[in-house]
Amino acid sequence: MSNNLYMILMVLTMAGVTYIIRVIPMAFFHKKIKSTFIKSLLYYVPYAVLTAMTFPSVFFVTGNVYSAIIGTCVAFLGAVSKRSLVIVAILSVLSVLLFDLTAFIF
Protein backbone atom coordinates (compact mmCIF):
# COMPACT_ATOMS: atom_id res chain seq x y z
CA MET A 1 0.00 0.00 0.00
CA SER A 2 1.14 3.49 -0.65
CA ASN A 3 1.71 6.13 2.00
CA ASN A 4 -1.36 8.07 0.86
CA LEU A 5 -3.60 5.09 1.57
CA TYR A 6 -2.11 4.72 5.05
CA MET A 7 -2.72 8.41 5.71
CA ILE A 8 -6.33 8.13 4.56
CA LEU A 9 -6.89 5.08 6.76
CA MET A 10 -5.35 6.83 9.76
CA VAL A 11 -7.51 9.91 9.32
CA LEU A 12 -10.65 7.81 8.90
CA THR A 13 -9.79 5.77 12.00
CA MET A 14 -9.20 8.90 14.07
CA ALA A 15 -12.46 10.41 12.82
CA GLY A 16 -14.35 7.22 13.67
CA VAL A 17 -12.89 6.98 17.16
CA THR A 18 -13.64 10.65 17.84
CA TYR A 19 -17.19 10.24 16.56
CA ILE A 20 -17.80 7.11 18.67
CA ILE A 21 -16.49 8.80 21.81
CA ARG A 22 -18.91 11.68 21.31
CA VAL A 23 -21.93 9.57 20.33
CA ILE A 24 -21.79 6.92 23.08
CA PRO A 25 -22.70 9.32 25.94
CA MET A 26 -25.61 10.70 23.94
CA ALA A 27 -26.84 7.18 23.26
CA PHE A 28 -26.80 6.11 26.92
CA PHE A 29 -27.77 9.30 28.79
CA HIS A 30 -31.24 10.26 27.63
CA LYS A 31 -32.29 11.98 30.85
CA LYS A 32 -30.68 14.91 32.56
CA ILE A 33 -28.05 13.83 35.08
CA LYS A 34 -29.28 14.69 38.58
CA SER A 35 -26.54 13.15 40.70
CA THR A 36 -24.23 15.85 42.05
CA PHE A 37 -21.42 13.29 42.32
CA ILE A 38 -21.63 12.34 38.63
CA LYS A 39 -21.97 16.00 37.62
CA SER A 40 -18.87 16.99 39.58
CA LEU A 41 -16.98 13.97 38.26
CA LEU A 42 -17.81 14.86 34.66
CA TYR A 43 -16.98 18.51 35.33
CA TYR A 44 -13.43 17.77 36.48
CA VAL A 45 -12.52 15.02 33.97
CA PRO A 46 -11.17 17.41 31.29
CA TYR A 47 -8.92 19.16 33.83
CA ALA A 48 -7.61 15.85 35.16
CA VAL A 49 -6.90 14.50 31.68
CA LEU A 50 -5.14 17.70 30.62
CA THR A 51 -3.01 17.64 33.76
CA ALA A 52 -2.13 13.98 33.28
CA MET A 53 -1.07 14.65 29.69
CA THR A 54 0.98 17.80 30.26
CA PHE A 55 2.55 17.45 33.70
CA PRO A 56 5.13 14.74 32.89
CA SER A 57 6.38 16.64 29.84
CA VAL A 58 7.05 19.73 31.98
CA PHE A 59 10.19 18.08 33.32
CA PHE A 60 11.70 17.42 29.91
CA VAL A 61 10.87 20.59 28.02
CA THR A 62 13.85 22.68 29.14
CA GLY A 63 16.55 20.08 28.63
CA ASN A 64 17.62 20.55 32.26
CA VAL A 65 15.58 18.69 34.85
CA TYR A 66 16.69 20.99 37.67
CA SER A 67 15.51 24.15 35.95
CA ALA A 68 12.23 22.41 35.13
CA ILE A 69 11.75 21.50 38.79
CA ILE A 70 12.43 25.10 39.81
CA GLY A 71 9.99 26.42 37.22
CA THR A 72 7.34 23.94 38.36
CA CYS A 73 7.84 24.89 42.01
CA VAL A 74 7.58 28.59 41.19
CA ALA A 75 4.42 27.96 39.17
CA PHE A 76 2.95 25.91 42.01
CA LEU A 77 3.72 28.62 44.58
CA GLY A 78 2.27 31.28 42.31
CA ALA A 79 -0.90 29.25 41.80
CA VAL A 80 -1.25 28.54 45.53
CA SER A 81 -0.89 32.24 46.28
CA LYS A 82 -3.76 32.84 43.82
CA ARG A 83 -1.87 34.87 41.25
CA SER A 84 -3.28 35.22 37.75
CA LEU A 85 -2.37 32.70 35.08
CA VAL A 86 -0.28 35.26 33.18
CA ILE A 87 1.72 36.20 36.29
CA VAL A 88 2.31 32.53 37.15
CA ALA A 89 3.52 31.79 33.62
CA ILE A 90 5.82 34.83 33.54
CA LEU A 91 7.31 34.06 36.96
CA SER A 92 7.86 30.44 36.01
CA VAL A 93 9.54 31.28 32.70
CA LEU A 94 11.72 33.93 34.33
CA SER A 95 12.83 31.55 37.07
CA VAL A 96 13.82 28.90 34.51
CA LEU A 97 15.63 31.51 32.42
CA LEU A 98 17.46 32.88 35.46
CA PHE A 99 18.47 29.40 36.60
CA ASP A 100 19.71 28.44 33.15
CA LEU A 101 21.68 31.68 32.81
CA THR A 102 23.33 31.27 36.19
CA ALA A 103 24.11 27.61 35.45
CA PHE A 104 25.64 28.68 32.13
CA ILE A 105 27.80 31.35 33.77
CA PHE A 106 29.06 29.14 36.57
MOMO-V948237 format. One line per field, one symbol per residue. ss: DSSP state (H for helix, E for strand, C for the rest). phi: phi as a letter, one per 40 degrees, with the letter a starting at -180 (. if undefined). psi: psi as a letter, one per 20 degrees, with the letter a starting at -180 (. if undefined). Layout:
# MOMO-V948237
ss=???
phi=???
psi=???
This chain:
# MOMO-V948237
ss=CCHHHHHHHHHHHHHHHHHHHHHHHHHHCCCCCCCHHHHHHHHHHHHHHHHHHHHHHHCCCCCCHHHHHHHHHHHHHHHHCCCCHHHHHHHHHHHHHHHHHHHHHC
phi=.ccccccccccccccccccccccdccccbccccbccccccccccdccccccccccccdcbccgbcccccccccccccccccgcccccccccccccccccccccccc
psi=qrhhgggghgghgggggggghhhghhhhnhrppiphggghghgighggggghhhghihijhiiohghhgghggggghhhhjlrrhggggghgghhgggghghhhg.
